[in-house]
Amino acid sequence: PMIFSMNIASRTRTEGRIEKGKGIGEVVINCLPGIFFLLDDTLRLLRWNENLEKITDYSFEELAAMHQPDFFAHEQQEVIAGRFRDVFDLGESSVVTQIVSKSGERTPYSLRASCMLINHRPHAIVIGSELAEQHESEMLLHTLSRAVEQSASSIAITSTDGTIEYVNPKFCEINGYTLDEVIGQNPLTQGSAAQLPD
């Protein structure tokens, strides 16, 4: 089951935007996790989500006045501009950089950009996720992986058709099979859920 929660003030703001004719596109952009922005082929900032305003502390008016995004570390701006230009030549690009707020606070971000034609002109659509959030997710995945590996219970993971994709060491210990003997086997197609190779 999926659980969604939204604070009432946020919901009211969202409904108000749709009613004012700003359209569902802006609402969707503002619902994206992380940051989003759109650049034209001169690297002028055209659109962005509210997360970009929050992370950078720049107002809508300040961001709108930027020719090239000025919220990257000064020493990285040429490299970043080159990566965005790569989008127009290669179709996509990615980079790890630091977003710098108006007050000078630096936050590491992973950015991914793709090229899209709008009115027959190339534009770069850029999304970014904070590396600290990405690191937390990786640490949680590592912890869960260790828990499964070290579990006192026998654990097997199968594909939707029943083919065994993973078993933990306890599965092998209890059932007397090696990892190589069970991976890729499908006990359901061999006549019994209990059958594995002899």
VMD Tcl script that draws the C-alpha trace (Angstrom):
set ca {
  {0.00 0.00 0.00}
  {1.11 3.54 -0.70}
  {0.55 6.33 1.77}
  {0.39 9.95 0.72}
  {0.24 12.90 3.05}
  {-0.05 16.57 2.27}
  {-0.33 19.44 4.62}
  {-3.53 21.47 4.14}
  {-1.70 24.75 3.39}
  {0.34 23.02 0.69}
  {-2.80 21.49 -0.82}
  {-4.54 24.88 -0.83}
  {-1.52 26.48 -2.58}
  {-1.49 23.68 -5.17}
  {-5.22 23.99 -5.86}
  {-4.85 27.77 -6.10}
  {-2.12 27.47 -8.73}
  {-4.23 25.17 -10.88}
  {-7.21 27.52 -10.56}
  {-5.08 30.54 -11.52}
  {-4.31 28.86 -14.82}
  {-0.64 28.13 -14.24}
  {-1.48 24.59 -15.26}
  {-0.82 21.13 -14.11}
  {2.72 21.21 -15.55}
  {3.93 23.59 -12.86}
  {2.23 21.55 -10.14}
  {3.95 18.39 -11.42}
  {7.33 20.14 -11.58}
  {6.93 21.34 -8.00}
  {6.03 17.82 -6.83}
  {9.32 16.42 -8.12}
  {11.78 15.39 -5.45}
  {15.06 17.27 -5.62}
  {15.62 20.15 -8.00}
  {14.45 20.74 -11.57}
  {15.32 23.47 -14.04}
  {15.09 24.11 -17.77}
  {17.78 25.91 -19.82}
  {17.61 27.17 -23.39}
  {20.52 26.70 -25.82}
  {22.20 29.88 -24.53}
  {22.05 28.39 -21.00}
  {19.45 30.93 -19.90}
  {17.35 29.67 -16.99}
  {13.72 29.44 -18.15}
  {11.83 27.36 -15.55}
  {12.55 25.72 -12.23}
  {10.76 24.16 -9.32}
  {10.25 25.62 -5.85}
  {12.92 23.29 -4.45}
  {15.56 25.21 -6.42}
  {14.39 28.47 -4.81}
  {14.52 26.84 -1.35}
  {17.98 25.29 -1.83}
  {19.56 28.43 -3.30}
  {17.65 31.05 -1.26}
  {17.26 33.02 -4.50}
  {13.84 34.55 -5.17}
  {11.85 33.90 -8.32}
  {12.91 37.33 -9.61}
  {16.61 36.71 -8.89}
  {16.58 33.34 -10.67}
  {14.66 34.83 -13.61}
  {17.36 37.51 -14.03}
  {20.20 34.94 -14.30}
  {21.58 34.43 -17.80}
  {23.49 31.31 -16.79}
  {22.80 29.58 -13.49}
  {24.90 31.39 -10.90}
  {24.18 28.92 -8.11}
  {27.15 26.63 -8.76}
  {30.52 26.88 -7.03}
  {32.51 29.58 -8.82}
  {35.42 27.23 -9.53}
  {33.04 24.73 -11.18}
  {30.96 27.07 -13.36}
  {32.99 26.55 -16.57}
  {32.89 22.77 -16.18}
  {29.14 22.85 -15.48}
  {28.49 25.10 -18.50}
  {30.50 22.64 -20.63}
  {28.42 19.71 -19.36}
  {25.21 21.55 -20.19}
  {26.55 22.28 -23.70}
  {27.31 18.54 -24.02}
  {23.59 17.93 -23.64}
  {22.96 19.72 -26.93}
  {25.64 17.67 -28.74}
  {25.26 14.26 -27.06}
  {21.63 14.29 -25.95}
  {22.41 13.91 -22.25}
  {25.02 14.54 -19.59}
  {25.51 14.19 -15.86}
  {27.76 15.76 -13.26}
  {28.33 15.88 -9.52}
  {28.67 19.45 -8.30}
  {27.87 21.81 -5.47}
  {24.84 24.06 -5.41}
  {25.77 27.29 -3.62}
  {23.06 29.25 -1.85}
  {22.93 33.04 -1.83}
  {24.43 32.94 1.68}
  {27.35 30.76 0.47}
  {26.18 27.40 1.87}
  {27.32 24.53 -0.36}
  {25.28 21.38 -0.91}
  {26.56 18.48 -3.06}
  {24.19 17.45 -5.85}
  {24.14 14.88 -8.60}
  {22.69 16.46 -11.76}
  {21.39 14.69 -14.85}
  {20.42 16.61 -17.99}
  {18.63 15.57 -21.18}
  {18.02 17.44 -24.42}
  {14.50 18.24 -25.56}
  {13.29 20.27 -28.55}
  {10.85 23.04 -27.66}
  {9.63 25.17 -30.55}
  {12.35 23.61 -32.75}
  {15.13 24.76 -30.38}
  {17.16 22.49 -28.10}
  {16.67 22.87 -24.37}
  {18.29 21.12 -21.42}
  {16.01 19.60 -18.81}
  {17.99 19.17 -15.59}
  {17.05 17.21 -12.49}
  {19.19 16.88 -9.40}
  {19.26 14.97 -6.15}
  {21.15 15.88 -3.02}
  {24.03 13.47 -2.51}
  {23.37 13.24 1.24}
  {19.90 11.76 0.49}
  {21.41 9.38 -2.05}
  {24.06 8.33 0.49}
  {21.38 7.65 3.14}
  {19.47 5.43 0.68}
  {22.64 3.52 -0.18}
  {23.44 3.02 3.52}
  {19.91 1.71 4.19}
  {20.19 -0.68 1.26}
  {23.57 -1.89 2.56}
  {22.11 -2.46 6.06}
  {19.13 -4.40 4.67}
  {21.44 -6.48 2.49}
  {23.60 -7.39 5.51}
  {20.49 -8.29 7.52}
  {19.32 -10.72 4.81}
  {22.81 -12.23 4.43}
  {23.21 -12.77 8.17}
  {19.63 -13.81 8.89}
  {19.01 -16.99 10.91}
  {16.06 -17.63 8.58}
  {16.24 -19.23 5.15}
  {15.54 -16.58 2.49}
  {15.04 -17.07 -1.25}
  {14.13 -14.37 -3.78}
  {12.48 -15.46 -7.01}
  {11.35 -13.76 -10.20}
  {7.63 -13.50 -10.91}
  {7.75 -16.86 -12.73}
  {9.40 -18.62 -9.76}
  {13.02 -18.71 -10.98}
  {15.41 -18.42 -8.04}
  {17.47 -15.22 -8.27}
  {18.99 -15.11 -4.79}
  {19.31 -17.27 -1.68}
  {21.05 -16.36 1.56}
  {23.70 -18.58 3.20}
  {21.15 -19.97 5.68}
  {19.05 -21.30 2.76}
  {22.07 -23.24 1.47}
  {22.94 -24.49 4.96}
  {19.41 -25.75 5.72}
  {18.72 -27.26 2.29}
  {22.20 -28.66 1.59}
  {22.65 -26.97 -1.82}
  {25.39 -24.67 -3.03}
  {24.55 -21.25 -4.37}
  {25.46 -22.36 -7.92}
  {23.06 -25.31 -7.69}
  {19.99 -23.19 -6.90}
  {20.43 -19.87 -8.73}
  {18.47 -19.96 -11.99}
  {16.45 -23.02 -10.98}
  {12.68 -22.96 -10.98}
  {11.20 -25.57 -8.65}
  {7.68 -24.70 -9.84}
  {8.39 -25.82 -13.43}
  {10.02 -29.02 -12.20}
  {6.75 -30.40 -10.87}
  {7.07 -29.56 -7.16}
  {7.88 -26.46 -5.18}
  {10.18 -28.62 -3.10}
  {12.27 -29.97 -6.01}
  {15.70 -28.60 -6.72}
  {18.60 -30.15 -8.63}
  {19.77 -33.60 -7.47}
}
mol new
graphics top color blue
foreach p $ca { graphics top sphere $p radius 0.5 }
foreach p [lrange $ca 0 end-1] q [lrange $ca 1 end] { graphics top cylinder $p $q radius 0.2 }
display resetview
